Amino acid sequence: MNSDARRRLIIALDYPHIRLAYSLAKLLAGLAGMFKIGSQLFTAEGPAAVQKLASLGPGIFLDLKFHDIANTVAGALSAAATLPGVRLINVHALGGLEMMRAAARAVRAHARRPKLLAVTVLTSLDARAMEQVGIGGPLGTRAVKLARLARQAGLDGVVASAHEVSRIRRACGKGFLIAVPGVRPEVSGRHPRSSQWADDQIRVATSAEAIRAGADYIVVGRPITAARDPRAAAEAILEEISSALRARI
Ligand code: C5P
């Protein structure tokens, strides 16, 4: 198995309790660079879930997407940074420059610190949904603007859809991390945009498209966790990442 591909695959464990998350994680531990714990599992099980899943080996992406005033976010990140195995944590870039600066300072205070990412525009939102909350304009331009702001604040990278990766890469440079959720496989030659796989995600792409565009990490949940054979689904995605990486060189 190509270890560069594996390092880039983050599997989202969106489960209501640790029992299910842990049994799936055990099955997939050799196939993932990180496991992602989101607000569902963390709210149900707390830091104990982080400890238990970290014991399996892959690092933890603690995806709690903090969005609050600077002082509160900084405090939450200080607590998150001390949890075992946490290698990635995040905030919403819409929290603003000063909030992100405070977040970066809080994380930097820890010796073996996780990398800090900012969510640009959720992959479940399209231009119409953004317009509804009073944030109009082209989504790509907005995501790039938020990525630049995150970089200015001293963050390590962003979470963005595959559609914005190449523009963010051009704007923010090579070392800036880009993690891409909303990844769906092609089914019977049909692009995920037009298949039943999209679920609640709107700005979807295949992992090959995301990697070719320059993504560092691919975040995949249901296409693996809800598959009849989760190991086979993860292996297929790793294969797709590997060949896209070869094409990128
Ligand atoms: O199941 P699915 O592959 O859609 O899971 C994607 C994961 O990535 C979810 O856990 C979701 O919370 C997360 N995520 C996202 N969009 C972002 C940031 C994180 O879908 N912008």
Residues whose N, C-alpha, C, O or C-beta is under 5 A from the ligand:
A	BS01	C5P	A12 D14 G38 V119 V121 L122 T123 V159 P181 G182 V183 Q201 V219 V220 G221 R222 P223
